[in-house]
Amino acid sequence: MMKTYKVIEDWSTFQQFIVTDLNQIDKNSIGFLYRKTEIYIRCHEESILNLIRKKYTLTPGEQPNYALDKEGGWLFAGNTQLFDIIF
């Protein structure tokens, strides 16, 4: 089972990190679910997660139920199919 990790960072700052530091990776190997400063990552390649760990703390967590979240505002980036569809 693929693990979910959480990073606390402003999305625009993290997005710049993706462009700068993760530009050589296979974009189908990683998915992001985010809003404001909450970023959830799902990835099946440990090498990519290790690149992220060089700059950020990856906290294991559960994927939020974005469909039922009253605050809403969740967006996806990368391979969205890595996230579970929850209704």
C-alpha positions as CSV (number, residue, x, y, z in Angstrom):
1,M,0.0,0.0,0.0
2,M,1.3,3.4,-0.9
3,K,2.0,5.8,2.0
4,T,0.7,9.3,2.2
5,Y,3.0,12.1,3.6
6,K,2.2,15.6,4.7
7,V,4.4,18.7,4.3
8,I,3.7,22.1,5.8
9,E,4.8,24.7,3.3
10,D,3.2,27.4,1.2
11,W,2.2,25.8,-2.1
12,S,3.9,28.4,-4.3
13,T,7.2,27.9,-2.5
14,F,6.9,24.1,-2.7
15,Q,5.9,24.3,-6.4
16,Q,9.1,26.2,-7.0
17,F,11.0,23.4,-5.2
18,I,9.3,20.9,-7.6
19,V,10.4,22.9,-10.7
20,T,13.9,23.5,-9.4
21,D,14.8,20.3,-7.6
22,L,12.5,17.6,-9.0
23,N,12.7,18.6,-12.6
24,Q,14.4,15.3,-13.6
25,I,11.9,12.9,-12.0
26,D,9.1,10.9,-13.7
27,K,6.1,13.1,-13.0
28,N,3.8,10.1,-13.1
29,S,5.5,8.7,-10.0
30,I,4.2,11.4,-7.6
31,G,1.0,13.1,-6.8
32,F,0.1,16.2,-4.7
33,L,-3.1,17.2,-3.0
34,Y,-2.8,20.7,-1.5
35,R,-4.5,23.8,-0.2
36,K,-2.7,26.8,1.2
37,T,0.1,25.3,3.4
38,E,-1.2,21.7,3.6
39,I,0.5,19.5,1.0
40,Y,-0.1,15.7,0.9
41,I,2.2,13.6,-1.2
42,R,1.8,10.1,-2.6
43,C,4.7,8.5,-4.3
44,H,5.8,4.9,-4.9
45,E,9.5,5.7,-5.5
46,E,11.6,6.1,-2.4
47,S,14.3,7.9,-4.4
48,I,11.9,10.8,-5.1
49,L,10.8,10.9,-1.5
50,N,14.5,11.0,-0.4
51,L,15.0,14.1,-2.7
52,I,12.1,15.8,-0.9
53,R,13.4,14.8,2.5
54,K,16.7,16.7,1.8
55,K,14.7,19.9,2.2
56,Y,11.4,19.0,3.9
57,T,10.1,16.9,6.7
58,L,7.8,14.2,5.4
59,T,5.2,13.4,8.1
60,P,3.3,10.1,7.5
61,G,-0.4,10.8,7.5
62,E,-3.8,10.0,6.1
63,Q,-5.1,11.4,2.9
64,P,-7.8,13.9,3.7
65,N,-11.3,13.3,2.5
66,Y,-11.3,16.2,0.1
67,A,-14.7,15.5,-1.2
68,L,-16.4,15.9,2.2
69,D,-14.2,18.6,3.6
70,K,-16.4,21.6,4.5
71,E,-13.6,24.1,4.0
72,G,-12.9,22.8,0.5
73,G,-10.3,24.4,-1.7
74,W,-8.3,21.2,-2.4
75,L,-6.3,21.1,-5.6
76,F,-4.2,18.4,-7.3
77,A,-0.9,18.4,-9.1
78,G,1.2,15.6,-10.6
79,N,-0.4,12.2,-11.0
80,T,-3.8,12.6,-9.4
81,Q,-4.6,8.9,-9.9
82,L,-2.3,8.0,-7.0
83,F,-4.9,9.4,-4.6
84,D,-7.9,7.4,-3.4
85,I,-11.2,8.7,-4.6
86,I,-13.3,9.1,-1.4
87,F,-17.0,9.9,-1.3
